[in-house]
């Protein structure tokens, strides 16, 4: 949050004496009552003070996630899938939704997290709310809806890869600006806002405008090719975005043309997003790892290629959500974008190695330990022209296999 020196003086004063009126503040800071009234108005708009009585914004760092919450139903075949017939296997249901999964991962990693998402008043909704609350997510701003709680049915093969999925996200598809406006105070006091690409276009535009007005940084997970497409005209320098996390196909959908699987092509597409207000573009590339393009304060882009962690897939569902959540958590704790991306990739690999959509034992200590282990096991790299940062023996989860709801 950008405050002027005078505004910082007023905030510091109100922390110790919150009941001062404008005249008393003016006397103490050596200003006029009229000038202080203007400063107080600006501080309210910026979210530095809350409501009447000049209650100062808490210093606690928290994330607000806006997106989908639903019930995942996963069927895992124990034999090679045969289409148009019954297949033996196992089935389970678990709370899901991209936004909800990101929020739970963040909470398990230790970031205070609020979830804003529509949930129906049915048995699935009750189960989703109870499980999300039990995981440590703050659910006071969930949005009640007459629509049924969303469902996501996925069929996985013996390797844990997605074969087919069917979703019903009507409650999220019908999300409105009016519903979101009830959470304005929460949104204006967030340290960081995460948007799930399932949010309809009008509410997404309102959220970006609101975040820009109160100077809250935004991270967007595009979710799928179709859901990424509206971002092409929603993004603008007037709606700055801290980070955007597409895969290659989603990147192409946003910029409006196919992007080749090469570093120069991806960097050019990322540059186009930088030009419309996106500071960091993190492109997931499957077995090739990821590519991170970040602007510095002078508007120069630094492009880094990150190899994929080795992983044996058990279930790919939720891996992309863990990847985004861990990236955000690392940014919140002060990591740079490259370190945060590495942290996110490792969290995704750990999630893929688990049968759970959200790994229940996911902690920063676990992720950091796996990163150290991978670093210690890495062979020495050659140096000089033509050296690649990609290890072809490594695999990485397909974190976006139709995962609008996973």
Secondary structure, DSSP 4 states (H G I P E B T S, - for coil): ----HHHHHHHHHHHH-TT--HHHHHHHHT--HHHHHHHHHHHHHHTSEETGGGEEPP---EEEEES--EEEEEEEESS---TTS---EEEEEEEE-HHHHHHHHHHHHT-EEEEE-EEESSHHHHHHHHHHHHTT-B-TT-EEESSPPEEEEEEE-TTS-EEEEEEE-HHHHT--HHHHHTTHHHHHT-SEEEEETTS-HHHHHHHHHHHHHHT-EEEEE--SHHHHTTHHHH-BTTB-EEEE--BHHHHHHHHTS---SSHHHHHHHHHHHHTTTEEEEEEE-GGG-EEEEEE-TTS-EEEEEEPPPP---S--TTHHHHHHHHHHHHHHTT--HHHHHHHHHHHHHHHHTSSSSS-TT--HHHHHHHHHHHHHHPPPPP-STT--S--TT-----TTSS-S--
